[in-house]
Amino acid sequence: MRGRVRGAVVAVTALATGLAALTGCSSDGPGGSGGGPPAALLALPADLDAEAVAGGKQPAFEPSEVHLAVGRTLGMDVRVAPLPHGWRLVDGGDTALLRRDADSKQSTCAPKTAGCGHTVRQSWTATAAGSTTLTWRYVDLATCTEPQDPASCRTLAGKEVRVTVG
């Protein structure tokens, strides 16, 4: 019985962590563009969740709201795996408000590990006051007519992050 309780606590903790990641963060905590943790850190829903949305088994993902001060950073963790589906950024927001920073690998796979994926953190630094929206689509990569253009792929699910800077 003790193992079940411990497992339930882990599952509830993981669910709470996932929900916090989807709802957004404020820029009140530490972090900025100086190499530390982002002021706001989100993660795109897991592949299985996106496929459940695509299959009509759960509702679409609600938009997230993020508030940043000028000079603070937003990070979005994106899981990248060798699957026929995947998350792609289709709208990087207003470049007058957010500067796209370099992506960074957050996790890696052991060499020659079949089917292994990794996490990439996409980052933006707030440069001016205003509002903009970042948009990702979970797409079927086999349907892309232009391999480098996610808008040319069949969309299975989507996620928006509404960013207010000021």
C-alpha positions, 0 to 999 in steps of 0.5 A, spaced: 500 500 500 505 504 501 508 504 494 501 506 491 501 512 496 508 514 494 506 513 486 500 517 487 504 523 490 509 522 485 504 522 479 500 528 483 507 532 483 508 531 476 501 533 474 502 540 478 509 541 475 506 540 468 500 545 469 505 550 472 509 550 466 503 550 461 500 556 465 506 561 465 510 564 470 511 571 472 518 575 471 518 577 479 523 571 480 531 571 478 533 570 471 534 574 465 539 574 459 545 574 463 546 566 462 542 564 469 535 561 469 529 565 465 525 569 468 519 565 465 520 558 463 514 554 460 514 547 456 510 545 450 505 539 452 508 532 451 507 528 445 502 524 447 498 529 450 498 533 443 496 526 439 490 526 444 488 533 442 489 531 435 485 525 436 479 529 439 481 525 446 482 531 450 480 539 449 485 543 445 491 547 449 489 553 453 493 559 451 499 561 456 500 568 459 507 571 461 509 578 463 516 580 463 520 586 464 524 589 459 531 585 459 528 579 462 528 572 458 522 567 456 524 560 455 520 555 452 522 547 453 521 543 446 522 536 446 525 534 440 524 526 438 525 522 431 517 521 431 513 523 425 510 528 429 513 534 432 512 541 435 514 547 430 515 554 432 510 558 426 510 565 429 516 568 433 512 574 435 513 581 434 521 582 433 520 589 436 518 587 443 522 580 443 529 578 441 530 571 439 536 568 443 540 562 441 537 555 442 540 551 448 540 543 449 537 542 456 538 534 455 541 529 451 541 522 449 547 517 449 550 516 443 546 511 438 540 510 442 535 508 438 528 513 438 531 517 443 529 525 444 532 531 447 529 537 450 531 544 446 530 551 450 528 556 445 529 563 449 527 570 447 529 577 451 524 582 452 527 589 449 521 593 449 514 594 452 508 591 449 504 585 447 505 579 442 504 572 441 508 566 440 505 560 436 507 553 436 504 547 432 504 540 433 505 538 426 505 531 422 512 532 419 510 526 413 505 531 410 510 537 409 510 540 402 516 544 404 521 541 409 523 547 412 516 551 413 512 548 418 506 552 415 506 547 410 505 541 414 498 538 417 497 541 424 495 536 429 495 541 435 497 548 437 499 552 443 500 560 444 504 564 449 501 571 450 507 575 452 506 582 455 512 586 456 512 592 461 
